[in-house]
Amino acid sequence: MKSSLQMLLVLLAAGSLSGRAADKVDFNDDIRPIISAKCFHCHGPDEKSRKAKLRLDLREEAVKEHEDGRPIVPGDLKASTLIARITSTDRDEVMPPPKEDHALTAEEIGLLKKWIAQGAEYKPHWSFQKPERPAMPQFATHASGVRNPIDAFILARLGAAGLKHSPEADRYTLIRRLTFDLAGLPPTPVEVEAFVNDQSADADEKVVDRLLASPAFGERWAKMWLDLARYADSTGYGSDKFRLNIWPYRDWVVAAFNRNLPYDQFTIEQLAGDLLPEPTREQLVATAFHRNTMTNVEGGTIDEEYRVAAVKDRIATTGQVWMGLTVGCAQCHTHKFDPISHKDYYSFYGVFNQTEDSDREDEAPTMPLTTPEQQARMDALKNEIAALELKLSAASPEVEAEQHEWEASVAQQHGFVGPPLTAFEVVRKIVALEPSEREPKQREELAAYFRPLSKVLAPLHQQLGAKRAELASIKPVKLPVLRELAAGKRRETHVLNKGNYLTPNEKVEPQLLSAFSTFVPATPKIDRLAAARWIVNPENPLTARVAVNRFWSQLFGAGLVESEEDFGTQGALPSHPELLDWLAVTFASPKSGDSAQPGLGWDAKALLKLMVTSATYRQTSRVTPEMLEKDPRNRLLAHAARRRLDAESVRDQALALSGLLSSKMGGPSVYPPQPEGLWKVAFNGGQNAYPTSRGEDRHRRGLYTFWRRTMPNPSMTTFDAPSREACTVRRLPTNTPLQAFVTMNDPAFVECAQALARRIVREGGGSVDSRLKFALQLCTVRPPGDAQVKALAALYESELTAYRADKGAATELATKPLGPLPANADPAEMAAWTVVANVLLNLDAVLTKG
């Protein structure tokens, strides 16, 4: 008897798993992609660009009578004018028009004919329907290749294509893959050996739990979110002024991932934390998400124009980040492909149009925030000031004697000129009294007047003055935040003709996108908080799908929906729709121990653990000819993805392997080395100097690098990091020679090679052979091969010979920019090891994750 899984694969291969006959044309899979790409531009939702009053996105419109007949007559090809037009040989009649270069292929025409013959059934777009938990394919044991439900869905799809899982990757590959994916750094040799030698059944789970609990976890996943949040340390546009007060938001994101803030709350706090009842300091900081919009501080610009641009950016970003919708396409006209009208857009715009910010150079409104270092120093100063004040008020024989002498001199002064009852006059009257006649209050006034004049106490007064001045000099960071306008200052919102803020048309009230708001409970006020709760409402068809797809993409190289930024009708179809919906429902459902109806309660760490403990994730990345033939882009996931590390991780890894990486977290952004003169441009307010960081700030993780929008760090840009002038949903990888120039010649990477060379000599043993084996295992995270050792040994010997003949070049390569060599180190040897280290840091096995 066949196993449940085998039976499942047979059923799927026969087309019965989805209930779809093998020859049945499916509207969403087969037809919508054709008419959306080739027809909707002229015959879609946008009434202004619609031709011949024909809509093909709605069945009732497509089948009704028009001037030249009915475009679609279900079941009747001859009567359907659409078929006549798409098959016409007349250039004036054929559709799409030849000049638009959207010609239909013979295969597409065949599908349209077959679809109409089968009744021209329409279906709602798949992502606009609430996901339902699909029946999970049955699975039995690890022996079947199934470690958790993810694998059952993947194997079912692979079986239908005549493929299967690849073997499991070896432990060295797994520990490196897991550590980069969850923490963004390479594993240490101690961590590698501990995992490789751990024979317990839950060895991999222990590694995953350790990485999820690591502070580095938040730093790794914050990188992804900061692209979405278009986080930068400058305001953008021509002047691109420094925004030195925005970094607390970056630190909030890191902390939110580390404390595993549920994704629904993570969403609400960023979009509307200020509107929550009695918001906390952290919830207010979160609202800086939408203060990452650009601000134009150039002289002569119109604040309202750029305030409007900022609100539009918030609409576009909110739509793409949480719902995978290109909402911004509707700012000038009704969306040509998705159900978002021009009026809908501005009603939604009205929700975000009531905040106080208005493109002001002072970034108002802001909230004062002290850094941990500032707060610690302020607390210390307050304690020191209190101690000094106590000393200054304490009784002292020396001070008392000094005061008696002073009182005698005051009593002898006559002819004092000044207004009556001045402080000195009051004091002189007290001095005139016998000490026994003075009241306690008078004695206190006398001491308070004298003590600042005391020479004995002068050093303490100087210290007190200095401490008070230092305390006053500590200025909190003024973080830009969102704040609603007061009731009497609310703005009216109008539909803007062609998106122009100078041409307002119809007035609209704040509303949510109508096509997706049927599940929102009646509320007297639609504001940002209502919008945030609408976005994370379990009835919302998009939010959970978009979220799990984004996490999946970070681990597997591409999303189940490859177009992460577009879940609309122009987006890609999911490669595994049942798996996507199962993950979405599971992620958004309340936490549950029910294996049949599991729920994660928006727990991102639990979701990631589910993904990385699957057999699908643990596959080797080796590719066979059969895989290339049947699935050249690995959309079915018959093997693990092999891809280069992201921009930040390329440098972070070099710092970590060399031993230079600082573990310091948070605080103002830092300035690692970059080529001189890049900031010397016009119209930037004189902010030309690049203050290269020193000490450990020079070696912080890439996450903390100062991000200037018009001139991001060039080594990161070369490795596809965005400018963050706008929301970036996914980084599209490139491969260029410039990347090799960076990792081989950039001073930051040369410095890492120098430090790695010193580490190899320090920790690798006494022989060339032992040092090479240590270096290879450190960098590639696997035992070295003999051929690798032999090749690097030959390189080392040739470089050593060359540098012994040129001591000046040897010293320069071994010390600049890192600094002097350790005592008794041979410059020629260290230069040769630096070359070897440079080669190691450029190996494909080091720069890619397999």
C-alpha positions in Angstrom: 0.0 0.0 0.0 1.3 3.5 -0.9 2.0 5.9 1.9 -0.2 9.0 2.4 2.5 11.2 1.0 3.0 9.0 -2.1 -0.7 9.0 -2.7 -0.7 12.8 -2.3 1.9 13.1 -5.0 0.0 10.9 -7.4 -3.2 12.9 -6.9 -1.4 16.2 -7.4 0.3 15.0 -10.5 -3.1 14.0 -11.8 -4.4 17.5 -11.1 -6.9 16.3 -8.5 -5.4 17.9 -5.5 -6.8 21.3 -6.4 -9.9 19.9 -7.9 -8.9 21.2 -11.3 -9.2 19.1 -14.4 -6.0 18.8 -16.4 -7.5 20.7 -19.4 -9.4 23.3 -17.4 -8.3 26.8 -18.0 -8.1 28.7 -14.8 -8.8 32.5 -14.8 -6.3 33.5 -12.1 -3.5 31.2 -13.3 -3.9 31.4 -17.1 -6.1 34.3 -18.2 -5.8 37.2 -15.7 -2.0 37.5 -16.3 -2.7 37.8 -20.1 -5.4 40.4 -20.0 -3.8 42.3 -17.1 -0.5 42.7 -19.0 -2.0 43.2 -22.5 -5.4 44.7 -22.1 -6.1 46.5 -18.8 -4.1 49.5 -19.7 -6.9 50.5 -22.1 -9.7 48.3 -20.9 -9.2 48.2 -17.1 -10.4 50.1 -14.0 -9.2 53.6 -15.0 -12.1 55.3 -16.6 -10.0 58.2 -17.9 -7.7 56.0 -20.0 -10.4 53.5 -21.0 -11.0 52.9 -24.7 -14.3 52.1 -26.4 -16.0 52.1 -23.0 -14.9 48.5 -22.6 -13.8 47.0 -19.3 -12.3 43.5 -19.3 -11.5 43.3 -15.6 -15.2 42.8 -14.7 -17.2 39.9 -16.2 -20.5 41.8 -16.3 -18.9 44.5 -18.4 -17.1 42.1 -20.7 -20.2 40.1 -21.6 -22.7 42.9 -22.1 -23.6 44.4 -25.5 -21.3 47.1 -27.0 -21.5 49.0 -30.2 -19.9 46.3 -32.3 -21.4 43.4 -30.3 -20.6 41.4 -27.2 -16.8 41.2 -26.5 -17.2 37.8 -24.7 -20.1 35.4 -25.3 -19.4 32.5 -22.9 -19.3 29.3 -24.8 -19.5 30.9 -28.3 -16.2 31.9 -29.9 -17.8 33.1 -33.2 -20.1 35.5 -31.5 -17.3 36.9 -29.2 -16.0 40.1 -30.8 -12.9 39.8 -28.6 -11.8 36.7 -30.5 -12.4 38.4 -33.8 -10.2 41.4 -32.7 -7.3 39.4 -31.3 -7.1 37.1 -34.3 -7.6 39.8 -37.0 -4.8 40.4 -39.6 -6.0 44.0 -40.1 -3.5 46.3 -38.4 -6.4 48.8 -37.8 -8.6 46.1 -36.2 -6.3 43.8 -34.3 -6.0 44.1 -30.6 -3.8 44.9 -28.8 -2.8 47.6 -31.4 0.6 46.8 -33.0 2.0 50.1 -32.1 1.8 49.3 -28.4 4.1 46.3 -28.8 1.8 44.1 -26.7 1.0 41.4 -29.3 -0.5 38.2 -28.0 1.3 35.0 -28.6 -0.3 32.0 -30.3 -0.3 30.2 -27.0 -2.1 33.2 -25.3 -4.7 33.4 -28.0 -5.3 29.6 -27.7 -5.8 30.0 -23.9 -8.3 32.8 -24.4 -10.2 30.8 -26.9 -10.3 27.8 -24.6 -11.4 29.9 -21.7 -14.3 31.4 -23.6 -15.3 28.1 -24.9 -15.4 26.7 -21.4 -17.7 29.5 -20.2 -15.4 32.5 -19.6 -15.5 32.0 -15.8 -14.1 34.9 -13.9 -12.6 34.6 -10.4 -11.6 37.3 -7.9 -7.9 38.0 -7.8 -6.4 35.4 -5.6 -4.7 37.8 -3.1 -7.8 39.9 -2.6 -9.6 37.0 -1.1 -9.1 36.1 2.6 -6.7 33.2 2.9 -8.3 30.0 4.2 -6.2 27.3 5.9 -5.8 24.6 3.1 -6.0 20.9 3.9 -2.5 20.0 4.8 -0.9 17.2 2.8 -0.5 14.1 5.0 3.0 13.2 6.1 4.5 10.6 8.3 8.2 10.7 9.5 11.5 12.2 8.7 12.2 9.2 6.5 9.7 10.6 4.0 11.7 13.9 3.8 9.1 15.8 5.9 10.2 17.5 9.1 7.3 19.9 9.4 4.2 20.9 7.4 6.2 23.2 5.0 7.9 20.1 3.6 4.6 18.4 2.8 3.5 21.2 0.6 6.9 21.5 -1.1 7.2 17.8 -1.7 3.7 17.6 -3.2 4.6 20.3 -5.7 8.0 18.7 -6.5 6.4 15.3 -7.0 4.0 16.8 -9.6 7.0 18.0 -11.5 8.9 14.7 -11.2 11.4 16.1 -8.7 12.3 15.5 -5.1 14.2 17.1 -2.2 18.0 17.3 -2.5 19.9 15.5 0.3 20.4 17.4 3.6 23.4 19.7 3.7 26.3 18.8 5.9 26.6 20.3 9.4 29.2 22.8 8.5 27.0 24.3 5.8 24.0 24.3 8.1 25.6 26.1 11.0 27.0 28.8 8.6 23.6 29.1 6.8 21.7 29.4 10.0 24.0 31.9 11.6 24.0 34.2 8.6 20.3 33.9 8.1 19.3 34.5 11.7 22.2 36.7 13.0 23.8 38.1 9.8 27.3 37.0 10.9 29.5 33.9 10.4 29.7 31.4 13.2 32.7 31.3 15.5 35.0 28.2 15.4 33.7 27.3 18.9 30.1 27.4 17.7 30.9 25.4 14.7 32.7 22.6 16.6 30.0 22.5 19.3 27.3 21.9 16.6 29.3 19.5 14.5 30.0 17.3 17.5 26.6 17.5 19.1 24.9 14.2 18.4 21.7 14.9 20.3 18.4 14.8 18.4 17.7 18.5 19.0 21.2 19.8 18.1 19.9 22.0 15.3 17.0 23.3 17.4 19.4 24.4 20.1 21.4 26.4 17.6 18.2 28.0 16.3 17.0 29.0 19.7 20.4 30.4 20.6 20.5 32.5 17.5 16.9 33.7 17.9 17.9 34.9 21.5 21.1 36.6 20.3 21.2 40.4 20.3 22.7 40.0 16.7 19.2 38.7 15.6 17.6 42.1 15.9 20.5 43.7 14.1 20.2 41.3 11.2 16.5 41.6 10.7 16.4 45.3 11.3 18.5 45.7 8.1 15.5 44.3 6.1 13.0 46.6 7.8 15.2 49.7 7.4 15.0 49.3 3.7 11.3 49.2 3.9 11.2 52.2 6.3 13.5 54.2 3.9 15.6 54.9 7.0 18.5 57.3 6.4 20.6 59.8 8.4 19.9 62.6 5.9 16.9 64.5 4.6 17.4 63.8 0.9 16.7 66.0 -2.1 19.4 68.5 -3.3 20.7 69.7 0.0 20.5 66.3 1.7 21.1 67.8 5.1 22.2 65.6 8.0 19.4 64.1 10.0 21.4 63.4 13.2 18.3 62.8 15.3 16.7 59.8 13.6 18.9 56.9 14.8 16.7 56.2 17.9 14.1 54.8 15.5 16.7 52.4 14.0 17.5 51.2 17.6 13.8 50.8 18.3 13.6 48.4 15.3 16.5 46.4 16.5 15.0 46.2 20.0 11.6 45.3 18.7 12.9 42.3 16.8 15.0 41.2 19.7 12.1 41.4 22.2 9.9 39.7 19.5 7.2 42.4 19.5 4.3 40.7 17.8 4.0 41.7 14.1 0.5 43.2 14.6 1.7 45.4 17.5 4.9 46.2 15.6 2.7 47.5 12.8 0.3 49.5 15.0 3.0 51.2 17.0 4.9 52.4 13.8 1.8 53.7 12.1 -0.1 55.1 15.1 1.8 54.6 18.3 1.0 58.2 19.3 -2.8 57.6 19.1 -2.7 54.6 21.5 -4.1 55.3 25.0 -1.3 56.7 27.1 1.4 55.8 24.7 4.8 54.7 26.1 8.1 56.4 25.2 8.9 53.4 22.9 5.5 53.6 21.1 6.2 57.3 20.4 9.6 56.5 19.1 8.1 53.9 16.8 6.1 56.5 14.9 9.4 57.8 13.4 8.8 55.1 10.8 6.8 57.7 8.8 9.2 60.6 9.7 11.8 58.9 7.5 10.2 60.7 4.6 12.5 63.2 2.8 12.4 66.9 3.7 13.4 69.7 1.3 15.3 72.4 3.2 16.7 74.1 0.1 16.0 77.8 0.0 13.0 78.9 -2.1 11.1 75.6 -1.9 7.5 75.6 -0.9 6.8 73.7 2.3 3.3 72.7 1.4 4.4 71.1 -1.9 6.9 68.8 -0.1 4.6 68.2 2.9 2.1 66.8 0.3 4.9 64.7 -1.3 5.8 63.3 2.2 2.2 62.2 2.8 2.0 60.6 -0.6 5.2 58.7 0.2 3.6 57.5 3.4 0.6 56.2 1.5 2.8 54.4 -1.1 5.1 53.0 1.6 2.2 51.8 3.8 0.5 50.1 0.9 3.6 48.3 -0.3 5.1 47.3 3.1 2.0 45.8 4.6 -0.3 45.0 1.8 1.9 44.5 -1.2 -0.2 47.0 -3.2 1.1 49.7 -5.5 -1.2 52.3 -4.0 0.9 55.2 -5.2 -0.1 54.4 -8.8 -3.5 56.0 -8.0 -2.3 59.4 -7.0 -2.7 60.9 -10.5 -5.6 58.7 -11.8 -7.5 55.6 -11.0 -5.2 52.6 -10.7 -5.0 50.9 -14.1 -4.8 47.4 -12.8 -6.0 47.1 -9.2 -9.3 48.2 -7.6 -8.1 51.5 -6.2 -9.9 54.6 -7.6 -8.5 58.1 -7.7 -11.0 59.1 -5.1 -10.2 56.0 -3.0 -6.6 57.1 -3.0 -7.3 60.6 -1.6 -9.7 59.3 0.9 -6.9 57.1 2.2 -4.5 60.0 1.9 -6.9 61.9 4.2 -6.1 59.4 7.0 -2.4 60.5 6.9 -3.1 64.1 6.1 -3.6 65.3 9.7 -0.1 65.2 11.3 1.6 68.3 12.5 4.8 68.0 10.4 5.0 70.3 7.5 8.5 70.0 5.7 10.1 72.3 8.3 13.8 72.4 8.7 13.5 72.0 12.5 11.8 68.6 11.9 9.0 69.5 14.3 7.2 67.9 16.0 10.0 66.1 17.9 10.4 64.4 21.3 13.5 64.7 23.4 15.3 61.5 24.0 18.5 60.9 26.0 20.8 58.2 24.9 21.8 55.4 27.3 25.3 57.0 27.5 23.7 60.5 28.1 21.4 59.2 30.8 24.2 57.4 32.6 26.3 60.5 32.5 23.4 62.7 33.7 22.6 60.3 36.6 26.3 60.3 37.5 26.5 64.1 37.4 23.4 64.5 39.5 24.9 62.3 42.1 28.2 64.1 42.1 26.4 67.5 42.3 24.4 66.3 45.3 27.5 65.1 47.0 29.3 68.4 46.4 26.3 70.4 47.6 26.3 68.2 50.8 29.9 69.0 51.4 29.4 72.7 50.8 26.6 72.8 53.4 28.4 70.6 56.0 29.8 72.2 59.2 33.6 72.8 59.1 35.8 74.4 61.8 38.0 75.9 59.0 35.0 77.5 57.3 33.5 78.7 60.6 36.8 80.4 61.5 37.0 82.0 58.1 33.4 83.2 58.4 34.1 84.8 61.8 37.0 86.8 60.2 34.7 87.8 57.4 32.0 88.9 59.7 34.5 91.2 61.6 35.5 92.8 58.3 31.9 93.4 57.3 31.1 95.0 60.7 33.9 97.5 60.2 32.6 98.6 56.8 30.8 102.0 56.7 29.3 104.2 54.1 27.9 101.3 52.0 26.3 102.7 48.8 23.4 100.8 47.3 19.7 100.4 47.4 18.3 99.7 50.9 17.7 96.1 51.9 20.0 94.6 49.3 21.4 91.2 50.1 24.6 92.7 51.5 22.6 95.3 53.5 20.5 92.4 55.1 23.7 90.5 55.8 25.3 93.6 57.4 22.3 94.0 59.7 22.6 90.4 60.8 26.4 90.7 61.4 25.6 93.8 63.6 23.7 91.5 66.0 25.4 89.5 68.7 25.7 85.8 67.6 23.4 84.9 70.5 20.8 87.3 69.3 20.6 85.8 65.8 17.6 83.6 64.9 18.2 80.3 63.1 16.9 81.7 59.8 19.3 84.6 60.1 22.2 82.3 60.7 21.3 80.3 57.6 21.1 83.5 55.5 24.5 84.6 56.7 26.1 81.2 55.9 24.4 81.1 52.5 25.8 84.5 51.6 29.3 83.7 52.9 30.0 80.2 51.7 30.3 81.1 48.0 32.9 83.7 49.0 34.9 81.2 51.1 38.4 80.5 50.0 38.4 77.2 51.8 35.3 76.1 49.9 36.4 77.7 46.6 37.7 74.4 45.0 34.4 72.7 45.8 32.5 75.6 44.3 34.6 75.4 41.1 33.9 71.6 40.9 30.2 72.2 41.4 30.1 74.9 38.7 31.8 72.6 36.3 29.5 69.7 37.0 26.4 71.9 36.6 27.7 73.3 33.3 28.4 69.8 32.0 24.9 68.7 33.0 23.3 71.7 31.2 25.4 71.0 28.1 23.9 67.5 27.6 21.3 67.9 25.0 18.7 65.2 24.3 18.2 64.0 20.8 15.1 65.6 19.3 13.6 62.6 17.5 11.0 63.5 14.8 7.7 61.8 15.6 4.1 61.8 14.4 1.6 63.9 16.2 -2.0 64.7 15.1 -3.2 68.2 14.6 -5.4 69.7 17.2 -9.1 69.5 16.6 -9.3 73.2 15.5 -6.5 72.8 13.0 -7.7 69.8 11.0 -6.9 69.9 7.3 -9.5 69.5 4.5 -8.6 66.8 2.0 -9.4 67.0 -1.7 -8.9 64.9 -4.7 -5.9 66.4 -6.4 -6.2 66.7 -10.1 -3.4 64.7 -11.7 -1.8 64.7 -8.2 -1.1 68.4 -8.3 -1.4 70.0 -4.8 -2.3 73.3 -6.5 -5.4 71.9 -8.2 -7.7 70.5 -5.6 -11.1 69.1 -6.7 -13.7 67.2 -4.8 -13.5 67.3 -1.0 -13.2 63.8 0.6 -13.4 62.4 4.1 -10.7 60.1 5.5 -11.6 56.5 4.6 -9.8 53.2 4.0 -9.4 51.6 0.6 -13.0 50.6 -0.2 -12.2 47.3 -2.0 -10.5 46.1 1.2 -12.6 47.6 4.0 -15.7 45.6 4.1 -14.6 43.8 7.2 -13.8 47.0 9.2 -16.3 47.5 12.1 -18.1 50.8 12.1 -16.1 53.5 13.8 -16.9 57.1 14.3 -13.4 58.1 13.3 -11.1 56.8 10.6 -7.6 57.8 11.7 -4.2 56.3 11.6 -5.0 54.0 14.5 -8.1 52.7 12.7 -6.0 52.2 9.6 -3.3 50.3 11.4 -5.9 48.0 13.1 -7.5 47.5 9.7 -4.2 46.4 8.2 -3.6 43.8 10.8 -7.2 42.6 11.1 -7.3 38.9 10.5 -9.9 39.5 7.8 -7.4 41.5 5.7 -6.5 39.2 2.8 -3.1 40.7 2.2 -1.1 41.6 5.4 -0.2 38.1 6.7 0.5 36.8 3.2 2.8 39.7 2.5 4.6 39.3 5.8 5.3 35.6 5.6 6.3 36.0 2.0 8.9 38.6 3.0 10.4 36.4 5.7 10.4 33.4 3.3 12.3 35.5 0.7 15.0 36.4 3.2 15.7 32.8 3.9 15.1 31.1 0.6 16.3 33.7 -1.9 13.0 34.5 -3.4 9.4 34.8 -2.1 6.7 32.3 -2.8 5.4 35.4 -4.6 8.5 36.6 -6.3 7.1 40.1 -6.8 7.3 40.9 -3.0 6.4 44.5 -3.7 3.2 43.7 -5.8 0.5 41.3 -4.8 -1.9 43.0 -7.2 -3.0 41.8 -10.6 0.3 42.7 -12.2 2.3 40.8 -9.6 3.7 37.2 -9.9 1.5 34.3 -9.1 2.6 32.3 -6.0 4.7 29.3 -6.7 3.0 27.4 -3.8 -0.3 29.0 -3.2 -1.5 26.4 -0.6 1.7 26.8 1.4 1.5 30.6 1.3 -2.0 30.5 2.6 -1.2 27.9 5.2 1.7 30.0 6.5 -0.4 33.2 6.4 -3.3 31.8 8.4 -0.9 30.1 10.8 1.1 33.3 11.4 -2.0 35.5 12.0 -4.0 33.0 14.1 -4.0 33.2 17.9 -1.3 31.1 19.5 -2.5 27.5 19.7 -1.0 24.1 20.6 -3.4 22.4 18.3 -1.4 20.6 15.6 -4.4 20.5 13.3 -5.1 24.3 13.6 -1.7 25.8 14.7 -1.4 29.5 15.4 1.6 31.6 16.0 -0.1 34.9 17.1 2.0 37.1 14.8 5.2 35.7 16.4 8.0 36.4 13.9 10.6 34.3 15.8 8.3 31.3 15.9 7.6 31.7 12.1 11.3 31.8 11.3 12.0 28.8 13.5 9.3 26.9 11.6 10.9 27.8 8.3 14.6 27.1 9.2 13.8 23.7 10.9 12.1 22.4 7.7 13.8 19.8 5.5 13.3 22.2 2.6 15.6 24.8 4.3 18.2 22.1 5.2 18.8 20.9 1.6 22.1 21.1 -0.1 22.5 23.8 -2.7 24.0 21.4 -5.3 22.2 21.5 -8.6 21.7 18.5 -11.0 21.1 18.6 -14.7 17.6 17.3 -14.1 16.8 20.2 -11.8 18.2 22.7 -14.3 16.1 21.2 -17.0 12.8 20.9 -15.1 13.1 24.0 -12.8 16.0 26.2 -13.9 15.1 29.1 -11.5 14.5 26.7 -8.5 10.9 28.0 -8.0 9.9 24.5 -6.8 12.8 24.4 -4.3 14.4 21.1 -5.2 17.6 22.5 -3.7 18.7 25.3 -1.4 19.4 28.7 -2.9 23.0 29.7 -3.3 23.4 33.5 -3.2 25.8 36.2 -2.3 25.7 37.8 1.1 24.0 41.2 1.3 26.1 44.4 1.3 26.3 44.8 5.1 27.1 41.2 5.7 30.0 41.2 3.2 31.8 43.8 5.4 30.5 42.5 8.7 31.9 39.0 7.9 35.3 40.5 7.0 35.4 42.4 10.3 34.2 39.3 12.3 36.8 36.9 10.7 39.6 39.4 11.2 38.6 39.9 14.9 38.0 43.6 14.4 34.2 43.6 14.7 32.8 45.6 17.5 29.8 44.2 19.4 28.6 47.7 20.5 24.9 48.2 19.8 22.9 51.3 19.2 23.7 55.0 19.4 24.5 57.6 16.7 25.5 56.4 13.3 29.2 55.9 12.6 31.5 56.7 9.7 33.7 53.8 8.5 36.4 54.6 5.9 35.2 55.7 2.5 37.1 57.5 -0.4 37.9 61.1 0.2 35.9 63.9 -1.3 32.7 62.1 -2.0 30.7 64.6 0.1 32.3 67.7 -1.4 29.3 68.7 -3.5 27.3 71.9 -3.9 24.0 72.6 -2.3 24.5 70.6 0.9 24.6 73.3 3.5 28.3 73.1 3.9 28.1 69.6 5.2 31.1 68.3 3.1 33.4 66.8 5.7 33.3 63.1 6.3 34.4 62.5 9.9 35.9 59.0 9.6 35.3 57.2 12.9 38.1 56.1 15.1 38.3 53.3 17.7 35.6 50.7 17.8 33.2 52.9 16.0 35.3 52.4 12.9 34.5 48.6 13.1 30.8 48.6 13.9 28.3 46.5 12.0 27.1 47.9 8.7 23.7 48.5 10.1 25.1 51.5 12.0 26.8 53.2 9.1 25.8 56.7 8.4 23.3 56.6 5.5 23.4 59.7 3.3 20.8 59.4 0.7 22.5 61.3 -2.2 25.8 59.5 -1.4 25.5 56.2 0.5 28.6 54.3 1.5 30.0 53.4 -1.9 31.1 49.8 -1.0 27.5 49.1 0.1 26.0 50.6 -3.0 28.3 48.4 -5.1 26.8 45.4 -3.4 23.2 46.6 -4.2 22.3 48.5 -1.0 19.7 51.1 -1.9 19.8 54.9 -1.4 16.7 54.7 0.8 15.2 57.8 -0.9 12.1 55.6 -1.2 10.9 52.4 0.2 12.8 49.4 -1.1 10.9 46.1 -0.8 13.6 43.8 -2.2 17.2 44.3 -3.2 17.8 43.0 -6.7 21.3 41.4 -6.8 23.9 42.3 -9.5 27.3 40.9 -10.3 29.9 43.4 -11.5 33.7 43.7 -11.5 33.4 46.6 -9.1 32.4 44.3 -6.3 35.8 42.5 -6.6 37.6 45.9 -6.6 35.8 46.7 -3.3 36.6 43.5 -1.5 40.2 43.4 -2.8 41.2 47.1 -2.6 38.9 49.1 -0.4 40.9 50.3 2.6 38.3 48.9 5.0 38.8 45.4 3.5 42.6 45.8 3.3 42.5 46.6 7.0 40.4 43.4 7.6 42.9 41.4 5.6 45.8 42.8 7.7 44.0 42.0 10.9 43.1 38.5 9.7 46.7 37.9 8.8 47.7 38.7 12.3 45.0 36.5 13.7 46.2 33.6 11.5 49.8 34.0 12.8 48.6 34.4 16.4 46.1 31.5 16.5 47.0 29.2 13.7 50.0 27.4 15.1 53.7 27.6 14.2 53.9 26.2 10.7 52.6 27.5 7.4 50.6 24.3 6.9 48.8 24.6 10.2 48.1 28.3 9.7 46.6 27.7 6.3 44.4 25.0 7.6 43.2 27.2 10.5 42.6 30.1 8.1 40.6 28.0 5.6 38.4 26.4 8.2 37.9 29.8 9.9 36.8 31.5 6.7 35.0 28.8 4.8 33.5 27.0 7.9 34.6 23.6 6.8 37.6 21.3 6.9 40.2 22.4 4.3 41.0 20.3 1.3 44.6 19.4 0.4 44.4 21.1 -2.9 43.3 24.4 -1.2 46.1 24.2 1.3 48.6 23.5 -1.5 47.5 26.4 -3.7 47.6 28.9 -0.8 51.0 27.6 0.3 52.4 28.3 -3.1 50.8 31.8 -3.0 52.3 32.5 0.4 55.8 31.4 -0.6 55.8 33.5 -3.8 54.6 36.6 -1.9 57.1 36.1 0.9 59.9 36.0 -1.6 58.7 39.1 -3.3 58.2 41.1 -0.1 61.6 40.1 1.3 63.1 41.8 -1.7 61.0 45.0 -1.0 60.8 45.7 2.7 59.2 49.1 2.2 56.3 47.6 0.3 56.0 44.8 2.9 55.8 47.3 5.7 53.2 49.4 3.9 51.0 46.4 3.0 51.2 44.9 6.5 50.5 48.1 8.5 48.5 50.7 6.5 45.8 51.4 7.6 45.7 49.0 10.6 48.8 50.2 12.4 52.2 49.0 13.7 52.9 45.3 13.7 53.2 43.3 16.9 56.7 43.1 18.5 59.1 40.8 16.6 56.8 40.4 13.7 58.5 40.1 10.3 57.0 42.7 7.8 57.7 40.4 4.8 55.9 37.5 6.5 53.0 39.6 7.6 52.6 41.1 4.1 52.5 37.6 2.6 49.9 36.6 5.1 47.9 39.7 4.3 47.8 38.7 0.6 46.6 35.2 1.7 44.0 36.7 3.9 42.8 39.0 1.2 42.4 36.0 -1.1 40.5 34.1 1.6 38.0 37.0 2.1 37.4 37.0 -1.7 36.6 33.3 -2.1 33.3 32.5 -3.6 32.7 30.1 -0.6 33.2 33.1 1.7 31.1 35.7 -0.1 28.1 33.4 -0.8 25.7 31.5 1.4 25.0 28.0 0.2 
